[in-house]
Amino acid sequence: MSITQNLTATSISSSSSSFFAPSTFNSRLACTRFLEYSGLCVGRVAVVVQSWKKACNGNNIFSLRFEAYKTKVSRNGNIAKLQAGYLFPEIARRRNAHLLKFPDAKIISLGIGDTTEPIPEVITSAMSKRSYALSTLEGYSGYGAEQGEKPLRSAIASTFYNDLGIDDDDIFVSDGAKCDISRLQIVFGSNVKMAVQDPSYPAYVDSSVIMGQTGLYQKDVEKFANIEYMRCTPENGFFPDLSSISRPDIIFFCSPNNPTGAAATREQLTQLVQFAKDNGSIIVYDSAYAMYITGDNPRSIFEIPGAKEVALETSSFSKYAGFTGVRLGWTVVPKQLLFSDGFPVAKDFNRIVSTCFNGASNISQAGGLACLSPDGLKAMRDVIGFYKENTDIIVETFDSLGFKVYGGENAPYVWVYFPGRSSWDVFGEILEKTHVVTTPGSGFGPGGEGFVRAYVDSSVIMGQTGLYQKDVEKFANIEYMRCTPENGFFPDLSSISRPDIIFFCSPNNPTGAAATREQLTQLVQFAKDNGSIIVYDSAYAMYITGDNPRSIFEIPGAKEVALETSSFSKYAGFTGVRLGWTVVPKQLLFSDGFPVAKDFNRIVSTCFNGASNISQAGGLACLSPDGLKAMRDVIGFYKENTDIIVETFDSLGFKVYGGENAPYVWVYFPGRSSWDVFGEILEKTHVVTTPGSGFGPGGEGFVRVSAFGHRENVLEACRRFRQLYK
């Protein structure tokens, strides 16, 4: 923010306060004082100044101009199309405002669908055991398969899909159904037409808008263009009239439905599958509440013949085992489900999962496996039974008051009708007069108006590039900033055409090079000159030993052009536990002045339900004095491994880079193909390295050797390297 100060030579009478004296006036201090005094925002400073000018008989005592630096990066127009805030954060905002008004109120939340009962001990004990095992050599595990641990995938298949023809390799374990919905949207891309139940879970529509699948919001009908809203009402049994629906590509369907609580019958789902077959559509079936079903209604879409050819299914442990904080779910993508060109949907989903996700927390997966044991299943049914008793109480209450009440039988939601009333007005009235939080039905779509829900308490994929150019081994429309030993592993910025987004990692993976303060100052200035945004990856910052900056925000002006992402993975061994963070400064603005942080917050709220609370407890412990010391000890161990690897290749006459400020050693094999060297080392020493060309064309001729390993394995690998290259 720049402040332009203009102090005129006009004399000030003795009756004027010394606060206005040019010799002592400080514009920044003045702004701070009158903003603190008046409670005014910066945007209203001009009003105060004009008032002062008028009081001073028009004398131009001073003028102030506030200009926030704006990047030249355009805001994602799809996010700008979203209406207001995501439903549940908006409810939380109004709840907090209510608490400010009534600080002594004892608020009861029947709104956001969070669980309240403790996780059964048979499940937490399994997670505790897995957590403690991570502190032993025998029990430690890092990165796992992105698709999930095989025992859990097998248990999900046998428990929920027994005799339905679903194999364990059809199942992808995740950090929750909401996150998988967003990953599926990436698979489908922007050139598809969606159909959703109306009303339905808002993440379906919001993720479609973010992906660019919709047109603008049409206020007169309260709908987005290019989405087929399948009206589900009491009159049609909460199942849409499919004969009135134009052909969609993707059909989001939730049963039991959130928010209405309605569970589709076998006949209805048979109609839905046939409709999808007739239209060549794909059903995304959300079965997150299937265990609440008590009658003959199907618990899985795959109970319907032919469904594996037109449907996939997503589900979660959240509402069965109280895992809303632990975070664990799964998605089933049958091998029989094919795109129009015959390519398996599962293969593309697997690629997205492998690219955008590092797998669910291993501690959470241990809990999931315990959920599916005989004792765990019984415990989950007991939890569900408790919530269904709560549901009965709520249904009986509204029923006795003469309201029309729906749901509650096969789901933990009660759908209450307030004819002729606005949902938000009813929400506000209930909150104001009873201090109870509900959920306004209109937040689930226009079909929810008049209802209130009560509850029982990456770049290529995103279409930013052109095609892959085999001759230069690059994607079109990406600026590859070559970092080599000759330029100190820092690009010649004068040769780079203007980018919108700059990804920069320091210490770098794979080279291990840490940018100097001077280099990062150049990078920040380059971003300012071009109006670019830097995405700064500091995942290895704690490995830095010298004066090199550990954060981009050590550089003046960086908050106006950069955000920073980091992780506990390589400091505390959290590659399997899964925990990281991203810093988005308030000063970082799109070209229209809109804060990047607000759009990022909206994406997080729409596509993510938060990190596992168990992982977050571990993260907090990492940052205690003892935790910080323990992390430094871990880093010290890996850096000793690095020294051993560097000394080995150095003694063999290789040019070796990295290793000083990172756990990676970058070894040069001139004139050789990286993959050939990788194959040679694997073939002759049985040691796995990483071919440099996998990190981009600038990595050709290099091999990355990681220092992450047991000491005896590192020593043995180095012994084999010496034998091979002596």
Secondary structure, 3 states (H helix, E strand, C coil): CEECCCCCCCCCCCCCCHHHCCCCCCHHHHHHHHHHHHCCCHHHHHHHHHHHHHHCCCCCCCCCCEECCCCCCCCCHHHHHCCCCCHHHHHHHHHHHHHHHCCCCCCEECCCCCCCCCCCHHHHHHHHHHHHHCCCCCCCCCCCCCCCCHHHHHHHHHHHCCCCCCCHHHEEEECCHHHHHHHHHHHHCCCCCEEEEECCCHHHHHHHHHCCCCCCEECCCCEECCEEEEECCHHHCCCCCHHHCCCCCEEEEECCCCCCCCCCCHHHHHHHHHHHHHHCCEEEEECCCHHHCCCCCCCCHHHCCCHHHCEEEEEECHHHHCCCCCCCEEEECCCCCECCCCCEHHHHHHHHHHHHCCCCCHHHHHHHHHHCCHHHHHHHHHHHHHHHHHHHHHHHHHHHCCCEEEECCCCCEEEEECCCCCHHHHHHHHHHHHCEECEEHHHHCHHHCCEEEEECCCCCCCCCCCCEECCCCEECCCCCCCCCHHHCCCCCHHHCCCCCEEEEECCCCCCCCCCCHHHHHHHHHHHHHHCCEEEEECCCHHHCCCCCCCCHHHCCCHHHCEEEEEECHHHHCCCCCCCEEEECCCCCECCCCCEHHHHHHHHHHHHCCCCCHHHHHHHHHHCCHHHHHHHHHHHHHHHHHHHHHHHHHHHCCCEEEECCCCCEEEEECCCCCHHHHHHHHHHHHCCCCEEHHHHCHHHCCEEEEECCCCHHHHHHHHHHHHHHHC
